[in-house]
Structures are given as structure tokens and as C-alpha cells.
Amino acid sequence: MINFTRRTFLKCAAAGTAGLFLNEREVFGQTNELSLPERMLPAPVKGGFAMNDYWVWDPSVVKGEDGLYHMFASRWSKEYGFGNWVTNSEIVRAVSKTPAGPYTFEEVVLPARGNTFFDGCATHNARIVKSGKYYVLYYFGTHYKDPAPKPGADVWGDGLGQKSWMNKRIGMAWSTSVYGPWTRADKPILTPRAGHWDASITSNPSPVVLPDGKVYLMYKSSEKDHNPPLLLGAAHADFFRGPYERLSDRPLFQFHTAGKMDNDVEDPFVWWSKDHYELIMKDRFGHICGEEGGGIHALSKDGITWELAKPVKAYSRTVLWDNGIQTRQGNFERPFLLFEEGKATHLFAATGSGDKPYQLDRSWNMVIPLK
């Protein structure tokens, strides 16, 4: 595969901003296509997936063998605070007759199974893909030796949240049916590397099954802990069961500087588009797209060298609903695109209502239909 070279960049720059946008889109085979924000339709107020007694997060949708749409998501009881995602989350499945929903809870797919397992205390960040006859569910799991937190416990205040965060590892389960049974790997498929930029965790998996059956996997980590900058890396495997090997010893993006460490990204969703990769991801602090928690669009020929798209902004926390009301969501995260017959038809995101990010009174997985 070829990279978006310096020579191509200089050729585009000579044509001015408009020429750069057109030539970049032509290089990646997307001439005359609308940008993602231009394709967004009003979000259905009654769409998506919510549960009254649970925090809900991490939407990931696949069309099942039954013709229905199955959302794999994370939930944890509202007896606990929102921050307990790191200690109490479990991955569940919900179903709908239509992509927009509403989705109805069906079952817990990956429950807690004991702290002797790497994923024994919590599972989170669900991403479902199809590989041949298999449905493959990627996620991160974690464990801790401390007693399970009691309702109302401040896990980030008492240190358990930090311990659990540092034990995050990417796991995988697979089945020939969306209804299971699921074979759950007993070991992580990707582990941290001491002394490297990804020494702390492996998390936020974003897998792509390529036309030849190989898998490209983007993941999140950091050099030390949960403080910025959080960074993204890439691995690959010849088959979904692995083994997974890093594609580069360096992180894919480095937006931070010594004077601005809080300039990073997370929550990538990656896909293969004819002859190149694309992704959308969250701009955590808004220094790149201009909005805290807004989305970024980027492209790559090889999955290692990435270029920001023109326009760079992929989505906003400001949402127009199908009742005509516009709101600014407390959060808009974990973006996921549903593709049918090779076209993206719906954008899903974890969202919440509240005064500011992570200060939520309710969370759910919303959906935006696309033109």
C-alpha cells in the first residue's frame, strides 16, 4: 500500500484549500461524497437503547442471522455512580427490528466470572464484527483483588478505580450465532509492553475484518496511567483468533506537546473503504476539531500513517432530534457506524444528559440515521 506522501501534500497545497480537500478525497477514492456531518439526519428521540435502572454505554450493532439488529453494549447499575464503569460494567445484548430501534434488552453476554480471570470483574467497550461464519466480540476486561465496591462507593476516590483501570486488557469472544453460546478467551489478545508508549493498558478495541479475512485492530494505551496523553496503536492478525502483532512501535497520533499534554484522542471507530482505512474518533479536549468531545475524521492507506480529513470534524455534541429540538449532550462518545451493502447507514454513540461531560443524570446509546 502507498502512503499519502509529502509530494502529494505539496501538490495539493499548491492548489489552495479547496484543491487540498478535493485532491485528498480523490486520493482516497471519495470524490463527490458528502462528509459525515452533511449526511446526518435528525436523531429519533425514541431510538437507540436505554435502561431505566442502568447506565448504558458502548453501542455496537450487527445484523443477525435472524434478520434483526443486535446491539452489544455495556451497562452497570445506577445503584453505583457513573464512574463505576471501570469496576462494575458488563456487556449485554439488545435487539430491534430496525437499525434505529428502540432496542430491547435481551441478555447479559459477558458477566463477571471471578477475579482469577483477566476480565473477571468487569467487561466494557464492546465491538462486534463478522468474520466468515463467526460473530466476534472484542472488548476490554479487567479485574481487581479488592472487595467489590458497595453501592455509593467512590471508586476513584478510594483508589479502586485506578487499580482496575491499570488492569484493562483487550479480550475476545466468538460464536456462530448472535444468541451464543460464546467462547470466551481466557487470556488477553493484546497486552501492554513495559518500557514502551503502551506500557499501561490495552483498551478501546476497534477491529476491522479485511476482505482477505485478516484483522486490523486499533487500541488505546498510555505510557504511565489514565492521565493525558492517551494514545492509539495498531496491531494485526491473519485470523481473528490471533496471534496479534503490533504494526508499529510508535503511537499512530501524537497531538500533545510538552506544554499541552491535554491534547489527545480516543474512542476510534475504524473501517475499510475499498482501498484505504478511515476512522472517526473523539477529540478529548477539543484542540483539534474545535469542540471538546467532538469528533475527528482521518484516513490512511496502510493503517499506520494517518492524515486528518478535510473537513476534520466528524460530529458534534450538539444534536438535532426528530421532534425539532436541539440539545447539547453531556457526552457523545464511542462512535460506531453501521454498514449495510457497503454503505454507512447509521451513526451510533454513547450519550448522556447533564450539565457537563461525565456529570450525567442519565446515559443511553443514541442513533443518527444517515442520508
Disulfide bonds with the S-S distance in Angstrom:
none
